[in-house]
């Protein structure tokens, strides 16, 4: 553990931010998984609804700095492409 007061604070703040980021990433993964399962089940309506929720979650994660802009765009693009491929 650090001895300097500011270093102790950094440790605490970094831990708190890491937990927050992990929570957000986990929520995004869950939303993406919902889209993938709907696609595998062949349920287009459910996939479209799940895509909207996943897109929202990814965009929120991007705005909070959890994902970079291009990473978020890539995730949304690949999900949308997968949903659009369903016939």
Order of alpha helices (4+ residues) and beta strands (2+ residues): alpha-alpha-alpha
